[in-house]
Amino acid sequence: MTAAGVMTAGKGAAPSRIFVPVLIFAPCLLVYLVFFVWPQLSLLAVSAFDRGQVSAAHYIRFFSDEYYWELLGRTLFLGVSVTLITLILGVPVAYVIARMRSRYAALLLVLTTFPLLVSAVVRSFGWMVLFFRDGVVSNLLLALGLIDQPMQLMYTLTGVIIALAQVLLPLMVLTLHGVFKSIDPDLEHAAMSLGAPPWLALWLVTLRLAPGGIIAGSLLVFSLAISAFATPALVGGARANVMATTIYEQTIELLDWPFASALSAILLVFVLLISLLYAKALDRRSAGEAAS
C-alpha cells in the first residue's frame, strides 16, 4: 500500500473511532435525557410560573415563611440522624460478615438484607403496632420500670427516625460489606503484629482505607431518608411532617402543583449541595493521603 493510501485509511478510521463510542452510549444518554433531565427541567419550569406568568413567588413563599424553614430543617435532621444510626450499626455488622470465614457468612448477609424484600409500607405498619401507646415498646418499658406511664412513639420524629433507620440499614450494610471485603485482612494482621490492638488496627487501617465506601453509603442512605414518603407518612403522620409528605399534600390534596414543584426543586438543590460537600471532603482526604 502506498503512503497516500495509508494516510487515506487513517483519516477514515479516525471518525469511526469517535463514532463507535457515541453509538454505544447513545441509548444510555437518551434514557438519561428522557427520564431524568426532561422531568427535572419540567419541574423547574412549572415552579417558575405563577398564574401564567414567570415569577419567583413560590420560592419567595417558601423562604419567607418560618414554617417551611422548620420543615426543611426537620427533613435534613431526619436524614442526618438516620445516616448516623445506620453508619454506627452498619459498620460493625458489615465488618464482621466481611471478615467471617465460615460458610454461613453468605447466609448472614442474606438475612441482614432480607428486609429489603419486604415493602416499606408493610414494615411501617409493623412499627406502628410497636409504637402505639399500648404497643409492645411502651409495655416493655413499663415492665422494665424505665418509664412511669405509657409512652407513644407514633406521630413523633423519633419514631420516624427509628423506623426509617431500620428500613435503610440493609443498604448501608451492603455498601460497606463490599468495601471491607476488598481490603486485605493481612494489613490488619501486620498492624497487630506491630503491637496495635484489634480495635486500633481497625481504626488505623481498615477504616482509613474505606472512606469512599463510607461516604457512598452515607450519601445513599441520606438521599433516600430525606426523600422517603411511606414511612414518615404512616409513622409520623401530620405531627412529624417532612418535605416529602408536604409535597404530596400540596400535589394531591391542595392541587398546588407549582408550589409542590418549588418544594421539590429546593429539596433537590440541598441534596446536590450536600453531595458536593461530601465529594469535596473525600477529594481533600485523598489529596492529603497522597501528599503524606
C-alpha positions in Angstrom: 0.0 0.0 0.0 1.3 3.5 -0.9 1.8 6.2 1.7 -1.2 8.1 0.2 -3.4 5.0 0.8 -2.2 4.7 4.4 -3.0 8.4 5.1 -6.4 8.0 3.5 -7.2 4.9 5.6 -6.0 6.7 8.7 -8.3 9.7 8.0 -11.3 7.3 7.5 -10.5 5.4 10.7 -10.4 8.4 13.0 -14.1 9.4 12.6 -15.1 5.8 13.1 -13.2 5.6 16.4 -15.2 8.6 17.6 -18.5 7.4 16.2 -18.4 4.0 17.8 -18.3 5.2 21.5 -21.0 7.7 20.7 -23.2 5.0 19.2 -22.6 2.8 22.2 -23.6 5.4 24.8 -26.4 6.9 22.7 -29.2 4.7 24.2 -28.0 5.3 27.8 -27.8 9.1 27.1 -31.3 9.0 25.5 -32.8 7.3 28.6 -31.0 9.7 30.9 -32.3 12.7 29.0 -35.9 11.4 28.8 -36.3 10.0 32.3 -34.1 12.4 34.3 -33.2 15.6 32.6 -36.5 16.3 31.0 -38.6 15.7 34.2 -36.3 17.9 36.2 -36.5 20.7 33.6 -40.3 20.3 33.5 -40.3 20.5 37.3 -38.3 23.8 37.3 -40.5 25.2 34.6 -43.7 24.5 36.5 -42.2 26.1 39.7 -41.2 29.2 37.8 -44.7 30.2 36.7 -47.5 31.8 38.8 -50.9 32.4 37.2 -49.4 32.0 33.7 -46.5 34.4 34.3 -42.9 33.9 35.0 -42.5 34.5 38.7 -40.4 33.6 41.8 -43.5 33.8 44.0 -43.4 30.2 45.0 -39.8 30.4 46.1 -40.4 33.6 47.9 -43.3 32.0 49.7 -41.0 29.2 50.9 -38.1 31.3 52.1 -40.3 34.0 53.7 -42.3 31.5 55.9 -40.7 30.2 59.1 -42.8 27.1 58.9 -41.1 25.9 55.7 -37.7 26.6 57.1 -38.6 24.4 60.1 -39.9 21.8 57.7 -36.6 21.8 55.7 -34.6 21.7 58.9 -36.6 18.7 60.2 -36.1 16.9 56.9 -32.3 17.4 57.0 -32.2 16.4 60.6 -34.1 13.3 59.8 -31.6 12.5 57.0 -28.5 13.1 59.2 -29.9 11.1 62.1 -30.8 8.1 60.0 -27.4 8.2 58.3 -25.5 8.3 61.6 -27.6 5.5 63.1 -27.2 3.2 60.1 -23.5 4.0 59.9 -22.9 3.2 63.6 -24.9 0.0 63.3 -23.8 -0.9 59.8 -20.0 -0.7 60.2 -19.6 -3.5 62.8 -22.2 -5.7 61.1 -20.6 -5.3 57.6 -17.1 -5.8 59.0 -17.9 -8.9 60.9 -19.7 -10.5 57.9 -16.9 -9.5 55.6 -14.2 -11.0 57.8 -16.1 -14.2 58.6 -14.5 -17.3 57.0 -17.5 -19.5 57.9 -19.7 -20.9 55.2 -22.6 -19.2 57.0 -21.3 -15.7 56.1 -23.3 -15.6 52.9 -26.4 -16.7 54.8 -25.9 -13.9 57.4 -25.6 -11.4 54.6 -28.8 -12.6 53.1 -30.6 -12.5 56.5 -29.2 -8.9 57.1 -30.5 -7.7 53.7 -33.8 -9.7 53.9 -35.9 -6.7 55.0 -35.3 -5.2 51.5 -37.6 -7.9 50.2 -40.4 -6.6 52.3 -42.3 -3.4 51.3 -41.5 -0.3 53.3 -45.3 0.1 53.8 -45.5 -3.3 55.4 -42.6 -2.6 57.7 -44.1 0.8 58.6 -47.3 -0.9 59.7 -45.3 -3.2 61.9 -43.6 -0.2 63.5 -47.0 1.4 64.0 -48.1 -1.6 66.1 -45.0 -1.4 68.2 -45.1 2.4 68.7 -48.6 3.0 69.8 -49.3 3.9 73.5 -50.4 0.4 74.3 -47.9 -1.2 71.9 -45.1 -3.6 72.6 -42.4 -0.9 73.1 -44.4 1.0 75.7 -45.5 -2.1 77.6 -41.9 -3.4 77.6 -40.5 -0.2 79.0 -43.2 -0.1 81.7 -42.4 -3.7 82.6 -38.7 -2.9 83.0 -39.5 0.1 85.1 -37.8 2.6 82.7 -41.0 4.7 82.4 -43.8 5.5 84.8 -46.6 5.9 82.3 -47.4 4.6 78.8 -45.3 6.2 76.1 -46.2 6.7 72.4 -43.6 7.0 69.7 -46.2 7.2 67.0 -46.6 10.5 65.3 -43.2 11.7 66.5 -40.0 12.4 64.7 -38.1 10.0 67.0 -40.4 7.2 65.8 -39.8 8.1 62.2 -36.1 8.1 62.7 -36.1 4.6 64.3 -38.4 3.1 61.6 -36.5 4.7 58.7 -33.2 3.6 60.1 -34.4 0.0 60.2 -35.7 0.4 56.6 -32.4 1.7 55.2 -29.8 -0.2 57.4 -29.5 -3.1 54.9 -28.4 -0.7 52.1 -25.6 0.6 54.4 -24.5 -2.9 55.3 -24.5 -4.0 51.6 -22.4 -1.0 50.6 -19.9 -1.3 53.4 -19.6 -5.1 53.1 -18.3 -4.8 49.6 -15.7 -2.2 50.7 -14.5 -4.2 53.7 -14.4 -7.4 51.6 -12.0 -5.7 49.1 -9.5 -4.7 51.9 -6.8 -7.3 52.5 -7.1 -8.5 56.1 -3.3 -9.1 56.2 -2.9 -5.3 56.5 -4.7 -5.5 59.9 -2.6 -8.5 60.9 0.5 -6.5 60.1 -0.7 -3.7 62.3 -1.5 -6.1 65.1 1.9 -7.7 64.8 3.5 -4.3 65.4 1.6 -4.0 68.7 -1.7 -2.4 67.7 -4.8 -3.9 69.4 -7.5 -5.1 67.1 -9.7 -2.1 67.5 -6.8 0.3 66.8 -5.9 -1.8 63.7 -9.5 -1.5 62.5 -9.4 2.3 63.1 -5.9 3.0 61.6 -6.0 0.5 58.7 -9.4 -0.6 57.6 -11.5 2.5 58.2 -8.8 4.7 56.7 -8.9 2.6 53.5 -12.7 2.7 53.3 -13.7 6.4 53.3 -15.0 6.1 49.7 -17.4 3.3 50.6 -18.5 5.0 53.8 -19.3 8.3 52.0 -21.1 6.4 49.2 -23.2 4.5 51.7 -23.9 7.7 53.7 -25.0 9.6 50.6 -27.2 6.7 49.5 -28.9 6.5 52.9 -29.2 10.3 53.4 -30.7 10.9 50.0 -33.3 8.1 50.5 -34.1 9.2 54.0 -34.9 12.8 53.2 -37.0 11.8 50.2 -38.8 8.9 51.9 -42.6 9.2 51.9 -44.3 6.0 53.1 -42.6 5.7 56.5 -42.8 9.4 57.5 -46.5 9.5 56.3 -47.5 6.4 58.2 -45.4 6.6 61.3 -45.0 10.4 61.6 -48.4 11.5 60.3 -49.3 15.2 60.4 -47.3 15.8 63.6 -43.9 15.0 62.0 -44.3 16.4 58.6 -41.2 16.4 56.3 -40.6 17.7 52.8 -41.8 14.6 51.0 -45.2 14.4 52.8 -45.7 18.2 52.3 -45.0 17.8 48.6 -47.6 15.0 48.5 -50.1 17.2 50.3 -49.5 20.2 48.0 -49.8 18.0 44.9 -52.7 15.6 45.7 -54.8 17.4 48.4 -54.3 21.1 47.6 -53.6 20.7 43.9 -50.9 23.4 44.2 -48.5 21.9 41.6 -46.3 25.0 41.1 -45.6 25.3 44.8 -45.0 21.5 45.1 -42.6 21.8 42.2 -40.8 24.6 44.0 -40.5 22.4 47.2 -39.1 19.5 45.1 -36.6 21.8 43.4 -35.4 23.2 46.7 -35.0 19.7 48.2 -33.1 18.6 45.1 -30.7 21.6 45.4 -30.0 20.9 49.0 -29.3 17.3 48.3 -26.9 18.3 45.4 -25.1 20.8 47.7 -24.6 18.2 50.4 -23.4 15.6 47.8 -20.9 18.1 46.5 -19.6 18.8 50.0 -19.2 15.1 50.6 -17.3 14.7 47.3 -15.1 17.7 48.1 -14.3 16.3 51.6 -13.4 13.0 50.0 -11.1 14.7 47.4 -9.4 16.6 50.2 -8.8 13.5 52.2 -7.5 11.6 49.2 -5.2 14.5 48.3 -3.9 14.7 51.9 -3.2 11.0 52.0 -1.4 11.2 48.6 0.7 14.1 49.8 1.7 12.3 53.0 
